[in-house]
Amino acid sequence: MLNRLLQAFNRGGGNAPGAATIRDTANLEILLPWALAKAGEEIRFPVAYLEFLRTCLERKRFPITTVKKNRSGHDQDSARRFASLLGALSTLPAIEFAVAARLARVADTFHSNPGNFQSNSWFGDIRAHFEMTSSFGHKGRILTTIIRFMRCSRCLELGTAYGMSALFILEALAAQGLDTQLTTVEGSETLYEIASRLLDSRFQGRVSCEYGWTSHVLPRLAGNLIPVDFMFHDAGHSRQDYVGDFQAALPLLAPGAVVLIDDINWNDPRFASTNPQCREGWLAVASHARVMWAVEIGQEMGLVLLN
Ligand SMILES: C[S@@+](CC[C@H](N)C(=O)[O-])C[C@H]1O[C@@H](n2cnc3c(N)ncnc32)[C@H](O)[C@@H]1O
């Protein structure tokens, strides 16, 4: 594999279009076996471990599509930062290797967890549920890049699940070296217990795990939480959830805050018997008067900048 890549690279004289991609891929093929050897034999699912690392480090591009852009307010610092953020997101910076390796180990422990997990619509084990619901490198890089470029220090996440996206957020916040805080909300008691143990053990004092459905928790937080500069919505996936949670969170979102909404085109018949109308919900959020700028990142995510 490596030889083939290097031959292709040499044929292109090192400067041909695509040469940087070939070089990055060749570099990764050197790095990954070393990373696996370094991780040692306690990694129980080496293929999944490597795949996690790959998604954190490989070259990746996302098309960015503008859905709305107001003329006013574009001289503000937050809008300038947002413009730079969009440039960075389209080529998605890699995650620092030490962080990627730490989180890949966490994922390995969930991959090998045979515990029972069931919800209203799904029955299986933690391993399968973790793989289905959790964030890996690509989403982690989007979260990390938003926090880096917008210089976020206070974040709110709706939908903790096993805590993987929260770990990406907390690692990125810690790298800023500021006084930072993440509040994360989960409605499943089983998942809340698993995730709060994990997150508190690693980021005690910088994370607050809230148990309950967003419709109950957000109004309570509205009177108590210092407004946040970043919200990640990854809780209920439907028009109603996107619009209802956004409305309820508005008092918690500081001027210049950004909101990332996951799965804007989601419609999985295993979990929803009727079309949840996620796209309609996302477009309704984007049309809100406080939204200055709204873009789609690839097919899956919507990002807005608020005034
Ligand atoms: C896709 S998972 C979150 C994954 C996680 N953010 C990550 O990327 O690793 C969605 C989670 O939201 C929770 N959830 C769904 N609707 C909710 C609501 N209305 N309030 C709070 N939690 C909710 C589910 O229990 C589930 O754990």
The ligand as a Tripos MOL2 file, in Angstrom:
@<TRIPOS>MOLECULE
LIG
   27    29     1     0     0
SMALL
NO_CHARGES

@<TRIPOS>ATOM
      1 C1        -27.2140   10.7580   18.8550 C.3       1 LIG1
      2 S1        -27.1950   10.5610   20.5640 S.3       1 LIG1
      3 C2        -26.0020   11.7310   21.1110 C.3       1 LIG1
      4 C3        -24.5970   11.3630   20.7190 C.3       1 LIG1
      5 C4        -23.5160   12.1990   21.3510 C.3       1 LIG1
      6 N1        -23.7960   13.6190   21.2600 N.3       1 LIG1
      7 C5        -22.2180   11.9120   20.6360 C.2       1 LIG1
      8 O1        -22.0680   12.4850   19.5330 O.co2     1 LIG1
      9 O2        -21.4000   11.1350   21.1080 O.co2     1 LIG1
     10 C6        -28.6860   11.3380   21.0760 C.3       1 LIG1
     11 C7        -28.8880   11.2980   22.5840 C.3       1 LIG1
     12 O3        -29.8760   12.2650   22.9130 O.3       1 LIG1
     13 C8        -30.7110   11.7320   23.9230 C.3       1 LIG1
     14 N2        -31.9920   12.4450   23.7810 N.ar      1 LIG1
     15 C9        -32.9230   12.3240   22.7920 C.ar      1 LIG1
     16 N3        -33.9120   13.2140   22.9590 N.ar      1 LIG1
     17 C10       -33.6110   13.9240   24.0710 C.ar      1 LIG1
     18 C11       -34.2410   15.0000   24.7570 C.ar      1 LIG1
     19 N4        -35.3560   15.5500   24.3000 N.pl3     1 LIG1
     20 N5        -33.6580   15.4590   25.8860 N.ar      1 LIG1
     21 C12       -32.4800   14.9410   26.3340 C.ar      1 LIG1
     22 N6        -31.8450   13.9210   25.7130 N.ar      1 LIG1
     23 C13       -32.3860   13.4240   24.6030 C.ar      1 LIG1
     24 C14       -30.7870   10.2460   23.6430 C.3       1 LIG1
     25 O4        -31.0810    9.5250   24.8110 O.3       1 LIG1
     26 C15       -29.3890    9.9540   23.1000 C.3       1 LIG1
     27 O5        -28.5450    9.5260   24.1030 O.3       1 LIG1
@<TRIPOS>BOND
     1     1     2 1
     2     2     3 1
     3     2    10 1
     4     3     4 1
     5     4     5 1
     6     5     6 1
     7     5     7 1
     8     7     8 2
     9     7     9 1
    10    10    11 1
    11    11    12 1
    12    11    26 1
    13    12    13 1
    14    13    14 1
    15    13    24 1
    16    14    15 ar
    17    14    23 ar
    18    15    16 ar
    19    16    17 ar
    20    17    18 ar
    21    17    23 ar
    22    18    19 1
    23    18    20 ar
    24    20    21 ar
    25    21    22 ar
    26    22    23 ar
    27    24    25 1
    28    24    26 1
    29    26    27 1
@<TRIPOS>SUBSTRUCTURE
     1 LIG1         1 GROUP 0 **** ****
